[in-house]
Amino acid sequence: MEVYISAFEKWLKEEDKAEQTIRSYITTLKSFVRWLEQTEDTVALEKVTPVHLMDYRSYLMNNLEQKPSSVNRTIAALKTFFQWAVDTHLISNDPAQKIKMKRIQQNIAPKWLTVLEQNRLLNVLETERNESKQARDKAVILTMLRAGLRVEEVSDLKINDVDLRQNQISVLDGKGGKWRIIPLHPDLKKAIKYWLTFRQTSDKQTHQESPYLFVSERSGQLTTRGIAFLIDRYLELCGLLERGHNGDKLEGQPSCHSLRHTFCKTLVDRGVSIHDVARLAGHDSIQTTQRYVEPSKDDLRAAINKI
């Protein structure tokens, strides 16, 4: 199976899929193969049946207690892989063809932060004693809050993408191939300039040679996982994120994506046209941006309190 997964990964790259998508698909496939190795004598590609896939879906839902959205991402990745295997004549029948996604109850609107919650998040950064790390983390958070970048776009942002003279950021769309220009908010410009005083004077060789704006202590590029971890950490410290007894985040909790949602929601609330918001956020469809026009529970509660 490893040979097929490597060939599939090569095909995804040739199809110009986003790096985050490729990593997710390959991780999903390897997890499925590991499960298959534990439950079957053989993991030959042509031996995989719809029953295997239904059993794996059940395993994810019942044993691992994954959320429907997570299960659906797994099923989508497997469907893509097996369709590719059919198209390349590695197998004759697609075992994933009739496997159904799990139905998800849609929320009214994505989760975003209020002004008070944003202030709490930014204030809690002061608890980070390492001055360099605090400067980096504040710049990361403001890059999402004040420029609306996706997590993978923050990770892929290079020093040369930030033009402090022209007050703008050039962003390669994380969902594939297109560039967009975002004006620099004054708070973000100040945070990036301050972070660069640490970034450019680092004595670590990996940092000096790296073109990326955000680096970690061990690497020349701060990964998407690293960004999600640091944002979750601050959200938890300021009391905006709660976890269950098993350590997992509770349903409906904010995440790193909430910062980008906050950027879009703030623009809409300030009267910016939905077309301009879509352009700044890099949305392919106005329907995606339309979600931020829908009222949240807090919006509806505030409306009632005005009576």
WOWOPE-V243785 format. One record per residue. N is the residue number from 1. RES is the residue in one letter. SS is DSSP state (~ for helix, > for strand, _ for the rest). Layout:
N,RES,SS
N,RES,SS
This chain:
1,M,_
2,E,~
3,V,~
4,Y,~
5,I,~
6,S,~
7,A,~
8,F,~
9,E,~
10,K,~
11,W,~
12,L,~
13,K,~
14,E,~
15,E,_
16,D,_
17,K,_
18,A,_
19,E,~
20,Q,~
21,T,~
22,I,~
23,R,~
24,S,~
25,Y,~
26,I,~
27,T,~
28,T,~
29,L,~
30,K,~
31,S,~
32,F,~
33,V,~
34,R,~
35,W,~
36,L,~
37,E,~
38,Q,~
39,T,~
40,E,_
41,D,_
42,T,_
43,V,_
44,A,_
45,L,~
46,E,~
47,K,~
48,V,_
49,T,_
50,P,~
51,V,~
52,H,~
53,L,~
54,M,~
55,D,~
56,Y,~
57,R,~
58,S,~
59,Y,~
60,L,~
61,M,~
62,N,~
63,N,~
64,L,_
65,E,_
66,Q,_
67,K,_
68,P,~
69,S,~
70,S,~
71,V,~
72,N,~
73,R,~
74,T,~
75,I,~
76,A,~
77,A,~
78,L,~
79,K,~
80,T,~
81,F,~
82,F,~
83,Q,~
84,W,~
85,A,~
86,V,~
87,D,~
88,T,_
89,H,_
90,L,_
91,I,_
92,S,_
93,N,_
94,D,_
95,P,_
96,A,_
97,Q,_
98,K,_
99,I,_
100,K,_
101,M,_
102,K,_
103,R,_
104,I,_
105,Q,_
106,Q,_
107,N,_
108,I,_
109,A,_
110,P,_
111,K,_
112,W,_
113,L,_
114,T,_
115,V,~
116,L,~
117,E,~
118,Q,~
119,N,~
120,R,~
121,L,~
122,L,~
123,N,~
124,V,~
125,L,~
126,E,~
127,T,~
128,E,_
129,R,_
130,N,_
131,E,~
132,S,~
133,K,~
134,Q,~
135,A,~
136,R,~
137,D,~
138,K,~
139,A,~
140,V,~
141,I,~
142,L,~
143,T,~
144,M,~
145,L,~
146,R,_
147,A,_
148,G,_
149,L,_
150,R,_
151,V,~
152,E,~
153,E,~
154,V,~
155,S,~
156,D,~
157,L,_
158,K,>
159,I,~
160,N,~
161,D,~
162,V,>
163,D,>
164,L,_
165,R,_
166,Q,_
167,N,_
168,Q,>
169,I,>
170,S,>
171,V,>
172,L,>
173,D,_
174,G,_
175,K,_
176,G,_
177,G,_
178,K,_
179,W,>
180,R,>
181,I,>
182,I,>
183,P,>
184,L,_
185,H,_
186,P,~
187,D,~
188,L,~
189,K,~
190,K,~
191,A,~
192,I,~
193,K,~
194,Y,~
195,W,~
196,L,~
197,T,~
198,F,~
199,R,~
200,Q,_
201,T,_
202,S,_
203,D,_
204,K,_
205,Q,~
206,T,~
207,H,~
208,Q,~
209,E,~
210,S,_
211,P,_
212,Y,>
213,L,_
214,F,_
215,V,_
216,S,_
217,E,_
218,R,_
219,S,_
220,G,_
221,Q,_
222,L,_
223,T,_
224,T,~
225,R,~
226,G,~
227,I,~
228,A,~
229,F,~
230,L,~
231,I,~
232,D,~
233,R,~
234,Y,~
235,L,~
236,E,~
237,L,~
238,C,_
239,G,_
240,L,_
241,L,_
242,E,_
243,R,>
244,G,_
245,H,_
246,N,_
247,G,_
248,D,_
249,K,>
250,L,_
251,E,_
252,G,_
253,Q,_
254,P,_
255,S,_
256,C,~
257,H,~
258,S,~
259,L,~
260,R,~
261,H,~
262,T,~
263,F,~
264,C,~
265,K,~
266,T,~
267,L,~
268,V,~
269,D,~
270,R,_
271,G,_
272,V,_
273,S,_
274,I,~
275,H,~
276,D,~
277,V,~
278,A,~
279,R,~
280,L,~
281,A,~
282,G,_
283,H,_
284,D,_
285,S,_
286,I,~
287,Q,~
288,T,~
289,T,~
290,Q,~
291,R,_
292,Y,_
293,V,_
294,E,_
295,P,_
296,S,_
297,K,~
298,D,~
299,D,~
300,L,~
301,R,~
302,A,~
303,A,~
304,I,~
305,N,~
306,K,_
307,I,_
